[in-house]
Amino acid sequence: MIVDKIIIQDLEIHARHGVLSQEKELGQLFIISLEIGANLEVAGQSDNLTQTIHYGDICRDVEAAMKAVNFNLIEAAAFHIIKILFRDYPLIDSVKVILKKPWAPIAKHLGYVAVEMERTRKGSEGF
């Protein structure tokens, strides 16, 4: 079993997700963390960027995915990220997404609300 991971923590993206009209109009901050499971042995031995998953590209693609479609639910946005990563990166075996919404329109003091989704390429419906 391979347990290699690329971890991207707290990627900040301004996007327009939410149920309320002002969330879609003005947008807000979302904070995304990813754990990407893949066999990194070849890249570890070769020290060659072309044999791994470029985390700069991942960040760019996640931002594009967050801005391409406006979702009502952060659950839908998180699932969209997973679909994009599996579609575009064949080396990825698993993805965990933690999508935080620190400015959720809740009349209570809180740090953030979040969803966490984890999927594997094998055994998950649609992947």
Backbone as XML, in Angstrom:
<?xml version="1.0"?>
<chain id="A" units="angstrom">
  <residue number="1" name="MET">
    <atom name="N" x="0.840" y="-1.181" z="0.000"/>
    <atom name="CA" x="0.000" y="0.000" z="0.000"/>
    <atom name="C" x="0.885" y="1.245" z="0.000"/>
  </residue>
  <residue number="2" name="ILE">
    <atom name="N" x="0.610" y="2.164" z="-0.905"/>
    <atom name="CA" x="1.357" y="3.414" z="-1.021"/>
    <atom name="C" x="0.697" y="4.460" z="-0.120"/>
  </residue>
  <residue number="3" name="VAL">
    <atom name="N" x="1.497" y="5.161" z="0.668"/>
    <atom name="CA" x="0.957" y="6.195" z="1.550"/>
    <atom name="C" x="1.606" y="7.562" z="1.293"/>
  </residue>
  <residue number="4" name="ASP">
    <atom name="N" x="2.203" y="7.727" z="0.116"/>
    <atom name="CA" x="2.807" y="9.006" z="-0.228"/>
    <atom name="C" x="1.717" y="10.052" z="-0.423"/>
  </residue>
  <residue number="5" name="LYS">
    <atom name="N" x="2.005" y="11.293" z="-0.010"/>
    <atom name="CA" x="1.016" y="12.364" z="-0.139"/>
    <atom name="C" x="1.688" y="13.669" z="-0.507"/>
  </residue>
  <residue number="6" name="ILE">
    <atom name="N" x="0.978" y="14.451" z="-1.264"/>
    <atom name="CA" x="1.296" y="15.861" z="-1.457"/>
    <atom name="C" x="0.240" y="16.613" z="-0.654"/>
  </residue>
  <residue number="7" name="ILE">
    <atom name="N" x="0.689" y="17.529" z="0.189"/>
    <atom name="CA" x="-0.228" y="18.269" z="1.054"/>
    <atom name="C" x="-0.156" y="19.751" z="0.705"/>
  </residue>
  <residue number="8" name="ILE">
    <atom name="N" x="-1.301" y="20.317" z="0.452"/>
    <atom name="CA" x="-1.443" y="21.754" z="0.220"/>
    <atom name="C" x="-2.364" y="22.247" z="1.323"/>
  </residue>
  <residue number="9" name="GLN">
    <atom name="N" x="-1.865" y="23.157" z="2.130"/>
    <atom name="CA" x="-2.634" y="23.594" z="3.290"/>
    <atom name="C" x="-3.010" y="25.067" z="3.171"/>
  </residue>
  <residue number="10" name="ASP">
    <atom name="N" x="-4.287" y="25.341" z="3.357"/>
    <atom name="CA" x="-4.828" y="26.693" z="3.496"/>
    <atom name="C" x="-4.609" y="27.574" z="2.262"/>
  </residue>
  <residue number="11" name="LEU">
    <atom name="N" x="-4.937" y="27.048" z="1.097"/>
    <atom name="CA" x="-4.944" y="27.822" z="-0.134"/>
    <atom name="C" x="-6.140" y="28.777" z="-0.084"/>
  </residue>
  <residue number="12" name="GLU">
    <atom name="N" x="-5.886" y="30.076" z="-0.182"/>
    <atom name="CA" x="-6.945" y="31.076" z="-0.098"/>
    <atom name="C" x="-7.430" y="31.466" z="-1.490"/>
  </residue>
  <residue number="13" name="ILE">
    <atom name="N" x="-8.748" y="31.385" z="-1.672"/>
    <atom name="CA" x="-9.360" y="31.695" z="-2.957"/>
    <atom name="C" x="-10.617" y="32.524" z="-2.714"/>
  </residue>
  <residue number="14" name="HIS">
    <atom name="N" x="-10.761" y="33.587" z="-3.466"/>
    <atom name="CA" x="-11.991" y="34.372" z="-3.438"/>
    <atom name="C" x="-12.908" y="33.822" z="-4.521"/>
  </residue>
  <residue number="15" name="ALA">
    <atom name="N" x="-14.113" y="33.412" z="-4.118"/>
    <atom name="CA" x="-15.057" y="32.830" z="-5.072"/>
    <atom name="C" x="-16.481" y="33.205" z="-4.672"/>
  </residue>
  <residue number="16" name="ARG">
    <atom name="N" x="-17.442" y="32.756" z="-5.454"/>
    <atom name="CA" x="-18.832" y="33.185" z="-5.297"/>
    <atom name="C" x="-19.766" y="31.993" z="-5.066"/>
  </residue>
  <residue number="17" name="HIS">
    <atom name="N" x="-19.614" y="31.347" z="-3.925"/>
    <atom name="CA" x="-20.461" y="30.209" z="-3.581"/>
    <atom name="C" x="-21.311" y="30.560" z="-2.372"/>
  </residue>
  <residue number="18" name="GLY">
    <atom name="N" x="-22.544" y="30.082" z="-2.377"/>
    <atom name="CA" x="-23.435" y="30.297" z="-1.248"/>
    <atom name="C" x="-24.870" y="30.376" z="-1.706"/>
  </residue>
  <residue number="19" name="VAL">
    <atom name="N" x="-25.769" y="30.250" z="-0.754"/>
    <atom name="CA" x="-27.194" y="30.274" z="-1.044"/>
    <atom name="C" x="-27.700" y="31.710" z="-1.175"/>
  </residue>
  <residue number="20" name="LEU">
    <atom name="N" x="-27.135" y="32.617" z="-0.399"/>
    <atom name="CA" x="-27.618" y="33.996" z="-0.390"/>
    <atom name="C" x="-27.133" y="34.771" z="-1.614"/>
  </residue>
  <residue number="21" name="SER">
    <atom name="N" x="-27.963" y="35.677" z="-2.100"/>
    <atom name="CA" x="-27.618" y="36.437" z="-3.306"/>
    <atom name="C" x="-26.341" y="37.262" z="-3.123"/>
  </residue>
  <residue number="22" name="GLN">
    <atom name="N" x="-26.138" y="37.848" z="-1.932"/>
    <atom name="CA" x="-24.926" y="38.645" z="-1.737"/>
    <atom name="C" x="-23.657" y="37.788" z="-1.752"/>
  </residue>
  <residue number="23" name="GLU">
    <atom name="N" x="-23.756" y="36.524" z="-1.382"/>
    <atom name="CA" x="-22.602" y="35.629" z="-1.470"/>
    <atom name="C" x="-22.214" y="35.424" z="-2.933"/>
  </residue>
  <residue number="24" name="LYS">
    <atom name="N" x="-23.210" y="35.308" z="-3.792"/>
    <atom name="CA" x="-22.941" y="35.109" z="-5.220"/>
    <atom name="C" x="-22.490" y="36.403" z="-5.894"/>
  </residue>
  <residue number="25" name="GLU">
    <atom name="N" x="-23.002" y="37.532" z="-5.439"/>
    <atom name="CA" x="-22.647" y="38.814" z="-6.048"/>
    <atom name="C" x="-21.271" y="39.303" z="-5.599"/>
  </residue>
  <residue number="26" name="LEU">
    <atom name="N" x="-21.047" y="39.333" z="-4.302"/>
    <atom name="CA" x="-19.807" y="39.888" z="-3.759"/>
    <atom name="C" x="-18.686" y="38.853" z="-3.654"/>
  </residue>
  <residue number="27" name="GLY">
    <atom name="N" x="-19.054" y="37.610" z="-3.447"/>
    <atom name="CA" x="-18.067" y="36.571" z="-3.212"/>
    <atom name="C" x="-17.513" y="36.658" z="-1.809"/>
  </residue>
  <residue number="28" name="GLN">
    <atom name="N" x="-16.636" y="35.718" z="-1.482"/>
    <atom name="CA" x="-16.031" y="35.667" z="-0.157"/>
    <atom name="C" x="-14.816" y="34.766" z="-0.188"/>
  </residue>
  <residue number="29" name="LEU">
    <atom name="N" x="-14.110" y="34.757" z="0.908"/>
    <atom name="CA" x="-12.901" y="33.946" z="1.036"/>
    <atom name="C" x="-13.268" y="32.495" z="1.320"/>
  </residue>
  <residue number="30" name="PHE">
    <atom name="N" x="-12.575" y="31.599" z="0.639"/>
    <atom name="CA" x="-12.632" y="30.171" z="0.932"/>
    <atom name="C" x="-11.201" y="29.703" z="1.160"/>
  </residue>
  <residue number="31" name="ILE">
    <atom name="N" x="-11.023" y="28.789" z="2.090"/>
    <atom name="CA" x="-9.699" y="28.272" z="2.401"/>
    <atom name="C" x="-9.731" y="26.762" z="2.165"/>
  </residue>
  <residue number="32" name="ILE">
    <atom name="N" x="-8.829" y="26.293" z="1.323"/>
    <atom name="CA" x="-8.857" y="24.901" z="0.880"/>
    <atom name="C" x="-7.556" y="24.210" z="1.244"/>
  </residue>
  <residue number="33" name="SER">
    <atom name="N" x="-7.691" y="23.039" z="1.856"/>
    <atom name="CA" x="-6.538" y="22.180" z="2.104"/>
    <atom name="C" x="-6.765" y="20.864" z="1.371"/>
  </residue>
  <residue number="34" name="LEU">
    <atom name="N" x="-5.685" y="20.328" z="0.823"/>
    <atom name="CA" x="-5.746" y="19.090" z="0.047"/>
    <atom name="C" x="-4.709" y="18.101" z="0.552"/>
  </residue>
  <residue number="35" name="GLU">
    <atom name="N" x="-5.087" y="16.847" z="0.598"/>
    <atom name="CA" x="-4.143" y="15.737" z="0.758"/>
    <atom name="C" x="-4.317" y="14.878" z="-0.478"/>
  </residue>
  <residue number="36" name="ILE">
    <atom name="N" x="-3.266" y="14.798" z="-1.264"/>
    <atom name="CA" x="-3.312" y="14.090" z="-2.534"/>
    <atom name="C" x="-2.435" y="12.849" z="-2.419"/>
  </residue>
  <residue number="37" name="GLY">
    <atom name="N" x="-3.066" y="11.692" z="-2.512"/>
    <atom name="CA" x="-2.340" y="10.436" z="-2.445"/>
    <atom name="C" x="-1.877" y="10.008" z="-3.819"/>
  </residue>
  <residue number="38" name="ALA">
    <atom name="N" x="-0.600" y="9.662" z="-3.922"/>
    <atom name="CA" x="-0.028" y="9.206" z="-5.188"/>
    <atom name="C" x="1.279" y="8.490" z="-4.884"/>
  </residue>
  <residue number="39" name="ASN">
    <atom name="N" x="1.693" y="7.632" z="-5.780"/>
    <atom name="CA" x="2.990" y="6.985" z="-5.634"/>
    <atom name="C" x="4.060" y="7.982" z="-6.093"/>
  </residue>
  <residue number="40" name="LEU">
    <atom name="N" x="4.841" y="8.473" z="-5.147"/>
    <atom name="CA" x="5.862" y="9.484" z="-5.435"/>
    <atom name="C" x="7.270" y="8.905" z="-5.508"/>
  </residue>
  <residue number="41" name="GLU">
    <atom name="N" x="7.388" y="7.589" z="-5.527"/>
    <atom name="CA" x="8.689" y="6.942" z="-5.520"/>
    <atom name="C" x="9.530" y="7.287" z="-6.742"/>
  </residue>
  <residue number="42" name="VAL">
    <atom name="N" x="8.940" y="7.250" z="-7.927"/>
    <atom name="CA" x="9.696" y="7.528" z="-9.156"/>
    <atom name="C" x="10.257" y="8.945" z="-9.105"/>
  </residue>
  <residue number="43" name="ALA">
    <atom name="N" x="9.421" y="9.909" z="-8.722"/>
    <atom name="CA" x="9.885" y="11.302" z="-8.619"/>
    <atom name="C" x="10.939" y="11.439" z="-7.524"/>
  </residue>
  <residue number="44" name="GLY">
    <atom name="N" x="10.752" y="10.705" z="-6.445"/>
    <atom name="CA" x="11.730" y="10.753" z="-5.361"/>
    <atom name="C" x="13.094" y="10.231" z="-5.782"/>
  </residue>
  <residue number="45" name="GLN">
    <atom name="N" x="13.109" y="9.230" z="-6.643"/>
    <atom name="CA" x="14.374" y="8.678" z="-7.122"/>
    <atom name="C" x="14.979" y="9.511" z="-8.246"/>
  </residue>
  <residue number="46" name="SER">
    <atom name="N" x="14.126" y="10.061" z="-9.110"/>
    <atom name="CA" x="14.640" y="10.760" z="-10.299"/>
    <atom name="C" x="14.900" y="12.244" z="-10.064"/>
  </residue>
  <residue number="47" name="ASP">
    <atom name="N" x="14.212" y="12.836" z="-9.085"/>
    <atom name="CA" x="14.300" y="14.280" z="-8.834"/>
    <atom name="C" x="13.875" y="15.067" z="-10.070"/>
  </residue>
  <residue number="48" name="ASN">
    <atom name="N" x="12.847" y="14.544" z="-10.774"/>
    <atom name="CA" x="12.387" y="15.129" z="-12.034"/>
    <atom name="C" x="10.937" y="15.571" z="-11.893"/>
  </residue>
  <residue number="49" name="LEU">
    <atom name="N" x="10.686" y="16.855" z="-12.082"/>
    <atom name="CA" x="9.351" y="17.422" z="-11.921"/>
    <atom name="C" x="8.319" y="16.780" z="-12.840"/>
  </residue>
  <residue number="50" name="THR">
    <atom name="N" x="8.725" y="16.326" z="-14.007"/>
    <atom name="CA" x="7.770" y="15.735" z="-14.943"/>
    <atom name="C" x="7.259" y="14.371" z="-14.481"/>
  </residue>
  <residue number="51" name="GLN">
    <atom name="N" x="7.840" y="13.823" z="-13.433"/>
    <atom name="CA" x="7.431" y="12.504" z="-12.954"/>
    <atom name="C" x="6.656" y="12.578" z="-11.637"/>
  </residue>
  <residue number="52" name="THR">
    <atom name="N" x="6.116" y="13.751" z="-11.347"/>
    <atom name="CA" x="5.313" y="13.910" z="-10.141"/>
    <atom name="C" x="4.105" y="14.771" z="-10.453"/>
  </residue>
  <residue number="53" name="ILE">
    <atom name="N" x="3.402" y="15.165" z="-9.432"/>
    <atom name="CA" x="2.238" y="16.030" z="-9.554"/>
    <atom name="C" x="2.680" y="17.421" z="-9.129"/>
  </residue>
  <residue number="54" name="HIS">
    <atom name="N" x="2.625" y="18.352" z="-10.036"/>
    <atom name="CA" x="3.112" y="19.717" z="-9.799"/>
    <atom name="C" x="2.108" y="20.449" z="-8.905"/>
  </residue>
  <residue number="55" name="TYR">
    <atom name="N" x="2.485" y="20.735" z="-7.663"/>
    <atom name="CA" x="1.528" y="21.349" z="-6.748"/>
    <atom name="C" x="1.180" y="22.781" z="-7.131"/>
  </residue>
  <residue number="56" name="GLY">
    <atom name="N" x="2.043" y="23.457" z="-7.874"/>
    <atom name="CA" x="1.689" y="24.775" z="-8.398"/>
    <atom name="C" x="0.544" y="24.685" z="-9.391"/>
  </residue>
  <residue number="57" name="ASP">
    <atom name="N" x="0.591" y="23.665" z="-10.244"/>
    <atom name="CA" x="-0.507" y="23.444" z="-11.194"/>
    <atom name="C" x="-1.798" y="23.082" z="-10.459"/>
  </residue>
  <residue number="58" name="ILE">
    <atom name="N" x="-1.675" y="22.263" z="-9.417"/>
    <atom name="CA" x="-2.857" y="21.893" z="-8.624"/>
    <atom name="C" x="-3.516" y="23.147" z="-8.057"/>
  </residue>
  <residue number="59" name="CYS">
    <atom name="N" x="-2.729" y="24.032" z="-7.468"/>
    <atom name="CA" x="-3.283" y="25.271" z="-6.892"/>
    <atom name="C" x="-3.979" y="26.106" z="-7.958"/>
  </residue>
  <residue number="60" name="ARG">
    <atom name="N" x="-3.356" y="26.245" z="-9.099"/>
    <atom name="CA" x="-3.960" y="27.009" z="-10.196"/>
    <atom name="C" x="-5.272" y="26.364" z="-10.651"/>
  </residue>
  <residue number="61" name="ASP">
    <atom name="N" x="-5.286" y="25.053" z="-10.779"/>
    <atom name="CA" x="-6.476" y="24.360" z="-11.267"/>
    <atom name="C" x="-7.608" y="24.364" z="-10.238"/>
  </residue>
  <residue number="62" name="VAL">
    <atom name="N" x="-7.267" y="24.270" z="-8.961"/>
    <atom name="CA" x="-8.289" y="24.341" z="-7.917"/>
    <atom name="C" x="-8.915" y="25.736" z="-7.901"/>
  </residue>
  <residue number="63" name="GLU">
    <atom name="N" x="-8.091" y="26.765" z="-8.032"/>
    <atom name="CA" x="-8.638" y="28.122" z="-8.087"/>
    <atom name="C" x="-9.560" y="28.284" z="-9.300"/>
  </residue>
  <residue number="64" name="ALA">
    <atom name="N" x="-9.137" y="27.796" z="-10.458"/>
    <atom name="CA" x="-9.973" y="27.880" z="-11.657"/>
    <atom name="C" x="-11.288" y="27.124" z="-11.459"/>
  </residue>
  <residue number="65" name="ALA">
    <atom name="N" x="-11.231" y="25.958" z="-10.822"/>
    <atom name="CA" x="-12.440" y="25.172" z="-10.574"/>
    <atom name="C" x="-13.387" y="25.905" z="-9.631"/>
  </residue>
  <residue number="66" name="MET">
    <atom name="N" x="-12.841" y="26.569" z="-8.631"/>
    <atom name="CA" x="-13.672" y="27.316" z="-7.672"/>
    <atom name="C" x="-14.326" y="28.535" z="-8.311"/>
  </residue>
  <residue number="67" name="LYS">
    <atom name="N" x="-13.703" y="29.077" z="-9.339"/>
    <atom name="CA" x="-14.229" y="30.287" z="-9.978"/>
    <atom name="C" x="-15.080" y="29.982" z="-11.210"/>
  </residue>
  <residue number="68" name="ALA">
    <atom name="N" x="-14.991" y="28.770" z="-11.739"/>
    <atom name="CA" x="-15.683" y="28.431" z="-12.989"/>
    <atom name="C" x="-17.188" y="28.266" z="-12.815"/>
  </residue>
  <residue number="69" name="VAL">
    <atom name="N" x="-17.590" y="27.745" z="-11.671"/>
    <atom name="CA" x="-18.998" y="27.451" z="-11.408"/>
    <atom name="C" x="-19.344" y="27.998" z="-10.032"/>
  </residue>
  <residue number="70" name="ASN">
    <atom name="N" x="-20.518" y="28.604" z="-9.901"/>
    <atom name="CA" x="-20.981" y="29.079" z="-8.596"/>
    <atom name="C" x="-21.961" y="28.060" z="-8.022"/>
  </residue>
  <residue number="71" name="PHE">
    <atom name="N" x="-21.597" y="27.509" z="-6.866"/>
    <atom name="CA" x="-22.431" y="26.507" z="-6.208"/>
    <atom name="C" x="-23.173" y="27.128" z="-5.038"/>
  </residue>
  <residue number="72" name="ASN">
    <atom name="N" x="-24.330" y="26.581" z="-4.719"/>
    <atom name="CA" x="-25.028" y="26.965" z="-3.500"/>
    <atom name="C" x="-24.320" y="26.399" z="-2.276"/>
  </residue>
  <residue number="73" name="LEU">
    <atom name="N" x="-23.856" y="25.168" z="-2.383"/>
    <atom name="CA" x="-23.301" y="24.447" z="-1.237"/>
    <atom name="C" x="-21.803" y="24.246" z="-1.372"/>
  </residue>
  <residue number="74" name="ILE">
    <atom name="N" x="-21.089" y="24.366" z="-0.246"/>
    <atom name="CA" x="-19.656" y="24.081" z="-0.290"/>
    <atom name="C" x="-19.412" y="22.583" z="-0.492"/>
  </residue>
  <residue number="75" name="GLU">
    <atom name="N" x="-20.388" y="21.760" z="-0.171"/>
    <atom name="CA" x="-20.271" y="20.335" z="-0.465"/>
    <atom name="C" x="-20.121" y="20.111" z="-1.968"/>
  </residue>
  <residue number="76" name="ALA">
    <atom name="N" x="-20.907" y="20.827" z="-2.748"/>
    <atom name="CA" x="-20.833" y="20.705" z="-4.206"/>
    <atom name="C" x="-19.502" y="21.237" z="-4.735"/>
  </residue>
  <residue number="77" name="ALA">
    <atom name="N" x="-19.017" y="22.331" z="-4.159"/>
    <atom name="CA" x="-17.726" y="22.886" z="-4.580"/>
    <atom name="C" x="-16.592" y="21.916" z="-4.271"/>
  </residue>
  <residue number="78" name="ALA">
    <atom name="N" x="-16.617" y="21.294" z="-3.105"/>
    <atom name="CA" x="-15.579" y="20.329" z="-2.734"/>
    <atom name="C" x="-15.598" y="19.121" z="-3.666"/>
  </residue>
  <residue number="79" name="PHE">
    <atom name="N" x="-16.784" y="18.618" z="-3.971"/>
    <atom name="CA" x="-16.895" y="17.471" z="-4.876"/>
    <atom name="C" x="-16.419" y="17.825" z="-6.277"/>
  </residue>
  <residue number="80" name="HIS">
    <atom name="N" x="-16.700" y="19.046" z="-6.715"/>
    <atom name="CA" x="-16.241" y="19.526" z="-8.017"/>
    <atom name="C" x="-14.710" y="19.513" z="-8.087"/>
  </residue>
  <residue number="81" name="ILE">
    <atom name="N" x="-14.060" y="19.945" z="-7.027"/>
    <atom name="CA" x="-12.592" y="19.928" z="-6.978"/>
    <atom name="C" x="-12.074" y="18.506" z="-7.139"/>
  </residue>
  <residue number="82" name="ILE">
    <atom name="N" x="-12.676" y="17.571" z="-6.428"/>
    <atom name="CA" x="-12.245" y="16.171" z="-6.521"/>
    <atom name="C" x="-12.389" y="15.662" z="-7.952"/>
  </residue>
  <residue number="83" name="LYS">
    <atom name="N" x="-13.522" y="15.933" z="-8.580"/>
    <atom name="CA" x="-13.741" y="15.474" z="-9.962"/>
    <atom name="C" x="-12.690" y="16.054" z="-10.904"/>
  </residue>
  <residue number="84" name="ILE">
    <atom name="N" x="-12.383" y="17.327" z="-10.773"/>
    <atom name="CA" x="-11.397" y="17.980" z="-11.641"/>
    <atom name="C" x="-10.020" y="17.348" z="-11.448"/>
  </residue>
  <residue number="85" name="LEU">
    <atom name="N" x="-9.638" y="17.117" z="-10.210"/>
    <atom name="CA" x="-8.301" y="16.557" z="-9.948"/>
    <atom name="C" x="-8.176" y="15.140" z="-10.498"/>
  </residue>
  <residue number="86" name="PHE">
    <atom name="N" x="-9.186" y="14.313" z="-10.298"/>
    <atom name="CA" x="-9.135" y="12.966" z="-10.870"/>
    <atom name="C" x="-9.135" y="12.998" z="-12.389"/>
  </residue>
  <residue number="87" name="ARG">
    <atom name="N" x="-9.889" y="13.909" z="-12.959"/>
    <atom name="CA" x="-9.962" y="14.010" z="-14.418"/>
    <atom name="C" x="-8.620" y="14.430" z="-15.025"/>
  </residue>
  <residue number="88" name="ASP">
    <atom name="N" x="-7.960" y="15.390" z="-14.399"/>
    <atom name="CA" x="-6.793" y="16.019" z="-15.013"/>
    <atom name="C" x="-5.439" y="15.474" z="-14.563"/>
  </residue>
  <residue number="89" name="TYR">
    <atom name="N" x="-5.411" y="14.665" z="-13.524"/>
    <atom name="CA" x="-4.140" y="14.181" z="-12.985"/>
    <atom name="C" x="-4.184" y="12.665" z="-12.802"/>
  </residue>
  <residue number="90" name="PRO">
    <atom name="N" x="-3.772" y="11.915" z="-13.814"/>
    <atom name="CA" x="-3.869" y="10.446" z="-13.739"/>
    <atom name="C" x="-3.000" y="9.812" z="-12.657"/>
  </residue>
  <residue number="91" name="LEU">
    <atom name="N" x="-1.989" y="10.506" z="-12.163"/>
    <atom name="CA" x="-1.150" y="9.947" z="-11.102"/>
    <atom name="C" x="-1.829" y="9.971" z="-9.730"/>
  </residue>
  <residue number="92" name="ILE">
    <atom name="N" x="-2.901" y="10.732" z="-9.590"/>
    <atom name="CA" x="-3.580" y="10.841" z="-8.297"/>
    <atom name="C" x="-4.372" y="9.565" z="-8.014"/>
  </residue>
  <residue number="93" name="ASP">
    <atom name="N" x="-4.130" y="8.986" z="-6.832"/>
    <atom name="CA" x="-4.870" y="7.810" z="-6.378"/>
    <atom name="C" x="-6.007" y="8.177" z="-5.431"/>
  </residue>
  <residue number="94" name="SER">
    <atom name="N" x="-5.807" y="9.227" z="-4.626"/>
    <atom name="CA" x="-6.824" y="9.640" z="-3.670"/>
    <atom name="C" x="-6.725" y="11.151" z="-3.441"/>
  </residue>
  <residue number="95" name="VAL">
    <atom name="N" x="-7.841" y="11.714" z="-3.018"/>
    <atom name="CA" x="-7.893" y="13.148" z="-2.726"/>
    <atom name="C" x="-8.743" y="13.353" z="-1.483"/>
  </residue>
  <residue number="96" name="LYS">
    <atom name="N" x="-8.213" y="14.147" z="-0.557"/>
    <atom name="CA" x="-9.017" y="14.644" z="0.555"/>
    <atom name="C" x="-9.056" y="16.151" z="0.427"/>
  </residue>
  <residue number="97" name="VAL">
    <atom name="N" x="-10.257" y="16.721" z="0.464"/>
    <atom name="CA" x="-10.462" y="18.165" z="0.370"/>
    <atom name="C" x="-11.099" y="18.630" z="1.672"/>
  </residue>
  <residue number="98" name="ILE">
    <atom name="N" x="-10.519" y="19.642" z="2.268"/>
    <atom name="CA" x="-11.158" y="20.351" z="3.375"/>
    <atom name="C" x="-11.407" y="21.764" z="2.872"/>
  </residue>
  <residue number="99" name="LEU">
    <atom name="N" x="-12.672" y="22.119" z="2.748"/>
    <atom name="CA" x="-13.054" y="23.426" z="2.221"/>
    <atom name="C" x="-13.685" y="24.234" z="3.360"/>
  </residue>
  <residue number="100" name="LYS">
    <atom name="N" x="-13.000" y="25.307" z="3.751"/>
    <atom name="CA" x="-13.454" y="26.146" z="4.862"/>
    <atom name="C" x="-14.111" y="27.410" z="4.319"/>
  </residue>
  <residue number="101" name="LYS">
    <atom name="N" x="-15.140" y="27.832" z="5.022"/>
    <atom name="CA" x="-15.857" y="29.061" z="4.696"/>
    <atom name="C" x="-15.843" y="29.939" z="5.958"/>
  </residue>
  <residue number="102" name="PRO">
    <atom name="N" x="-14.780" y="30.752" z="6.115"/>
    <atom name="CA" x="-14.635" y="31.494" z="7.370"/>
    <atom name="C" x="-15.649" y="32.624" z="7.558"/>
  </residue>
  <residue number="103" name="TRP">
    <atom name="N" x="-16.241" y="33.106" z="6.491"/>
    <atom name="CA" x="-17.196" y="34.212" z="6.605"/>
    <atom name="C" x="-18.623" y="33.748" z="6.355"/>
  </residue>
  <residue number="104" name="ALA">
    <atom name="N" x="-18.918" y="32.531" z="6.731"/>
    <atom name="CA" x="-20.279" y="32.014" z="6.537"/>
    <atom name="C" x="-21.282" y="32.935" z="7.224"/>
  </residue>
  <residue number="105" name="PRO">
    <atom name="N" x="-22.391" y="33.238" z="6.545"/>
    <atom name="CA" x="-23.372" y="34.170" z="7.102"/>
    <atom name="C" x="-24.221" y="33.524" z="8.200"/>
  </residue>
  <residue number="106" name="ILE">
    <atom name="N" x="-23.591" y="33.340" z="9.337"/>
    <atom name="CA" x="-24.248" y="32.748" z="10.498"/>
    <atom name="C" x="-24.170" y="33.786" z="11.613"/>
  </residue>
  <residue number="107" name="ALA">
    <atom name="N" x="-25.241" y="34.029" z="12.272"/>
    <atom name="CA" x="-25.285" y="35.060" z="13.313"/>
    <atom name="C" x="-24.691" y="34.547" z="14.628"/>
  </residue>
  <residue number="108" name="LYS">
    <atom name="N" x="-23.523" y="33.966" z="14.551"/>
    <atom name="CA" x="-22.794" y="33.452" z="15.715"/>
    <atom name="C" x="-21.313" y="33.673" z="15.481"/>
  </residue>
  <residue number="109" name="HIS">
    <atom name="N" x="-20.564" y="33.806" z="16.564"/>
    <atom name="CA" x="-19.110" y="33.918" z="16.447"/>
    <atom name="C" x="-18.540" y="32.509" z="16.238"/>
  </residue>
  <residue number="110" name="LEU">
    <atom name="N" x="-17.762" y="32.356" z="15.181"/>
    <atom name="CA" x="-17.112" y="31.073" z="14.914"/>
    <atom name="C" x="-15.879" y="31.305" z="14.060"/>
  </residue>
  <residue number="111" name="GLY">
    <atom name="N" x="-14.979" y="30.351" z="14.079"/>
    <atom name="CA" x="-13.772" y="30.447" z="13.258"/>
    <atom name="C" x="-14.061" y="30.214" z="11.786"/>
  </residue>
  <residue number="112" name="TYR">
    <atom name="N" x="-14.822" y="29.180" z="11.501"/>
    <atom name="CA" x="-15.214" y="28.843" z="10.141"/>
    <atom name="C" x="-16.169" y="27.663" z="10.181"/>
  </residue>
  <residue number="113" name="VAL">
    <atom name="N" x="-16.862" y="27.461" z="9.077"/>
    <atom name="CA" x="-17.560" y="26.205" z="8.829"/>
    <atom name="C" x="-16.791" y="25.517" z="7.704"/>
  </residue>
  <residue number="114" name="ALA">
    <atom name="N" x="-16.899" y="24.214" z="7.624"/>
    <atom name="CA" x="-16.128" y="23.484" z="6.617"/>
    <atom name="C" x="-16.810" y="22.176" z="6.266"/>
  </residue>
  <residue number="115" name="VAL">
    <atom name="N" x="-16.417" y="21.650" z="5.108"/>
    <atom name="CA" x="-16.750" y="20.283" z="4.739"/>
    <atom name="C" x="-15.430" y="19.564" z="4.440"/>
  </residue>
  <residue number="116" name="GLU">
    <atom name="N" x="-15.442" y="18.291" z="4.675"/>
    <atom name="CA" x="-14.291" y="17.441" z="4.344"/>
    <atom name="C" x="-14.810" y="16.274" z="3.538"/>
  </residue>
  <residue number="117" name="MET">
    <atom name="N" x="-14.186" y="16.061" z="2.383"/>
    <atom name="CA" x="-14.536" y="14.926" z="1.520"/>
    <atom name="C" x="-13.258" y="14.207" z="1.132"/>
  </residue>
  <residue number="118" name="GLU">
    <atom name="N" x="-13.331" y="12.888" z="1.114"/>
    <atom name="CA" x="-12.184" y="12.087" z="0.688"/>
    <atom name="C" x="-12.666" y="10.986" z="-0.238"/>
  </residue>
  <residue number="119" name="ARG">
    <atom name="N" x="-11.970" y="10.867" z="-1.362"/>
    <atom name="CA" x="-12.322" y="9.856" z="-2.343"/>
    <atom name="C" x="-11.062" y="9.186" z="-2.877"/>
  </residue>
  <residue number="120" name="THR">
    <atom name="N" x="-11.212" y="7.938" z="-3.312"/>
    <atom name="CA" x="-10.121" y="7.233" z="-3.982"/>
    <atom name="C" x="-10.536" y="6.990" z="-5.428"/>
  </residue>
  <residue number="121" name="ARG">
    <atom name="N" x="-9.540" y="6.889" z="-6.265"/>
    <atom name="CA" x="-9.829" y="6.654" z="-7.692"/>
    <atom name="C" x="-10.526" y="5.305" z="-7.881"/>
  </residue>
  <residue number="122" name="LYS">
    <atom name="N" x="-10.073" y="4.287" z="-7.195"/>
    <atom name="CA" x="-10.661" y="2.952" z="-7.330"/>
    <atom name="C" x="-11.730" y="2.785" z="-6.262"/>
  </residue>
  <residue number="123" name="GLY">
    <atom name="N" x="-12.892" y="2.289" z="-6.669"/>
    <atom name="CA" x="-13.931" y="1.972" z="-5.718"/>
    <atom name="C" x="-14.916" y="3.099" z="-5.458"/>
  </residue>
  <residue number="124" name="SER">
    <atom name="N" x="-14.650" y="4.305" z="-5.936"/>
    <atom name="CA" x="-15.609" y="5.395" z="-5.761"/>
    <atom name="C" x="-16.437" y="5.541" z="-7.022"/>
  </residue>
  <residue number="125" name="GLU">
    <atom name="N" x="-17.706" y="5.720" z="-6.838"/>
    <atom name="CA" x="-18.600" y="5.884" z="-7.966"/>
    <atom name="C" x="-18.165" y="7.071" z="-8.820"/>
  </residue>
  <residue number="126" name="GLY">
    <atom name="N" x="-18.022" y="6.847" z="-10.102"/>
    <atom name="CA" x="-17.655" y="7.920" z="-11.013"/>
    <atom name="C" x="-16.160" y="8.165" z="-11.125"/>
  </residue>
  <residue number="127" name="PHE">
    <atom name="N" x="-15.347" y="7.506" z="-10.321"/>
    <atom name="CA" x="-13.912" y="7.720" z="-10.399"/>
    <atom name="C" x="-13.252" y="6.434" z="-10.790"/>
  </residue>
</chain>
